[in-house]
Amino acid sequence: MAVTPIVISGLVFRRGGRAVLDGLTASIAATGITAIVGPNGAGKSVTLRILDGLLQPDAGEVRFGRGAGADVRRALVFQRPALIRASVEANVALGLAAAGSGLGRAARRERIAAALHRVGLGDRARDPARKLSGGEQQRLALARALVGGPDLLLLDEPTANLDPGATEAIEELVRGEAAAGTKVILVSHNLGQVARLADDLLVLDRGRAVEHGPAQAVLQAPRTAEARAYLKGELPWTAFAAA
Ligand SMILES: Nc1ncnc2c1ncn2[C@@H]1O[C@H](COP(=O)(O)OP(=O)(O)OP(=O)(O)O)[C@@H](O)[C@H]1O
């Protein structure tokens, strides 16, 4: 199914006596690329994991349209691709298994080949995954995420370790995926990347949404002190002291 607007209401996630998410509320459009930015520890990765279903909040909820999202196919790509010590194609096959696809063997092979072709690794299917470069490994992680045909693609700093060329290749893929109708939510500290990719921008600070709007508007003229502090690269306490 296509993802309907994602409504995040009052998410609380407590760990170690601290509220990592402290009433996070946001409404995210059903299409396009949403970027989430904010200082270290703001709760961005936890938010992505809750959206993926990997973590459960202590309070609050996420709704996809009217439902809780059981029928929304989700895939999460991490900063460091967690690949198994096997061939490139075996790694992609894991993504099909996770998507619970009831396909026959030939159809599975076709889907895997198509996903590898999509990320430019069509001729590397039999290679050991560990032989790939960092950028190729991240493209492989994307192929594994895409092979199940996700409605919602969650990306957690997917290019943090990559050089500009490899970053551009991933950005191109992400843009294409969003244009084809997959909803993308991207966590990134790379504000250039946010400016290149994002339609809307959600700024988190200490477990709350402090600003959310069209990406270019938020980047150019943030309205809140917290968003300004983060976007200008200032230390938060300096900015608050000055505010
Ligand atoms: N599964 C978990 N269990 C317990 N604590 C967690 C878990 N995941 C994250 N945390 C804690 O929650 C806090 C926020 O983490 P999170 O990774 O969401 O921040 P972030 O905004 O993504 O930061 P960064 O920019 O550094 O990646 C951290 O203190 C982290 O240790």
The ligand as a MOL file (V3000), in Angstrom:
LIG
                    3D

  0  0  0     0  0            999 V3000
M  V30 BEGIN CTAB
M  V30 COUNTS 31 33 0 0 0
M  V30 BEGIN ATOM
M  V30 1 N 17.8290 0.9810 22.1420 0
M  V30 2 C 18.2480 1.8810 23.0220 0
M  V30 3 N 18.2490 1.5970 24.3230 0
M  V30 4 C 18.6480 2.4710 25.2210 0
M  V30 5 N 19.0840 3.7160 24.9420 0
M  V30 6 C 19.1120 4.0610 23.6670 0
M  V30 7 C 18.6930 3.1670 22.6530 0
M  V30 8 N 18.8510 3.8010 21.4920 0
M  V30 9 C 19.3430 5.0250 21.7820 0
M  V30 10 N 19.4990 5.1790 23.0830 0
M  V30 11 C 19.9810 6.4110 23.7480 0
M  V30 12 O 19.1300 7.4520 23.3670 0
M  V30 13 C 19.8600 8.6690 23.1890 0
M  V30 14 C 19.5230 9.2880 21.8470 0
M  V30 15 O 20.0210 8.4530 20.8590 0
M  V30 16 P 19.7940 8.6250 19.3100 0
M  V30 17 O 20.7290 7.6270 18.7040 0
M  V30 18 O 18.3760 8.5380 18.9500 0
M  V30 19 O 20.3070 10.0970 19.0540 0
M  V30 20 P 20.5860 10.7910 17.6530 0
M  V30 21 O 19.7840 12.0520 17.6400 0
M  V30 22 O 20.3820 9.8450 16.5370 0
M  V30 23 O 22.1140 11.1790 17.8380 0
M  V30 24 P 23.3670 11.1200 16.8460 0
M  V30 25 O 23.2940 12.3700 16.0260 0
M  V30 26 O 24.5170 11.1570 17.7890 0
M  V30 27 O 23.2820 9.8630 16.0510 0
M  V30 28 C 21.3170 8.3050 23.3550 0
M  V30 29 O 21.7150 8.7300 24.6420 0
M  V30 30 C 21.3470 6.8080 23.2610 0
M  V30 31 O 22.3610 6.2510 24.0650 0
M  V30 END ATOM
M  V30 BEGIN BOND
M  V30 1 1 1 2
M  V30 2 1 2 3
M  V30 3 2 2 7
M  V30 4 2 3 4
M  V30 5 1 4 5
M  V30 6 2 5 6
M  V30 7 1 6 7
M  V30 8 1 6 10
M  V30 9 1 7 8
M  V30 10 2 8 9
M  V30 11 1 9 10
M  V30 12 1 10 11
M  V30 13 1 11 12
M  V30 14 1 11 30
M  V30 15 1 12 13
M  V30 16 1 13 14
M  V30 17 1 13 28
M  V30 18 1 14 15
M  V30 19 1 15 16
M  V30 20 2 16 17
M  V30 21 1 16 18
M  V30 22 1 16 19
M  V30 23 1 19 20
M  V30 24 2 20 21
M  V30 25 1 20 22
M  V30 26 1 20 23
M  V30 27 1 23 24
M  V30 28 2 24 25
M  V30 29 1 24 26
M  V30 30 1 24 27
M  V30 31 1 28 29
M  V30 32 1 28 30
M  V30 33 1 30 31
M  V30 END BOND
M  V30 END CTAB
M  END
